[in-house]
Amino acid sequence: MAKDNALEVCKFVREYVSREGRGCPKGVLLHVGGFKAKDVERAIDNGLLESARGSEGGLFPMGERPAPKGSGDTSLKSRLADALRVIADGGELDRDFARNLVAEYDAANEARRKA
């Protein structure tokens, strides 16, 4: 049964976030909730919902989006970039730190190959 009310979309999102402990993906609204895309957009446009991107993303009732759990600066990619910045700025990189980054990079690539 298709729902066509932006307030019902917001109610569904609130229940989803409460139950799942994360943001509600738009696809869940469309395919599980049976809502129309225009009603989801209307809820966003009217300030009933807000969205977030990334691993902590999804749709949340306006003002109820939780604070990010971390700064996001601890990924392997960001740490590799930070190491390159140290070198680019004329600094020296600790060899053990560099070896550990390379080992982590190699392990991640190996895991992707096996997947």
Steps between C-alpha positions, in 0.01 A plus 500: 500500500655825389505783750485855371547724802824675598405474869463124467845489336642682803324263740639198313853647509476571874389142570772359274776705667373401844483131409820471292719758674607658171373726224224376272613441139274656238465159334339362815241777487422424137513120498414396855288794612322528167536878488523702181823684420313832478374459859850426626628810321210705639595391854860607439404827329260593781765446765347187652801285415872557467752279328857401571755326281760238559515215747279688747263623233136461410190701575416624849215707641613865497711581803531136606811405305760372747841661521765319292674224696841600375677763297541263207871578487617155605449307177797335335472738206506808724797369698692429177424853381617643833828307467549642149434851634777457758743403225374773263560759772862387529454293814614147570269209555560243774600177322294274727194718443559485124547121507176456693308716252640302207417168670145619569464615138626166369267306731200707386586435135541128565164488674337674199662251261362207697151646521 
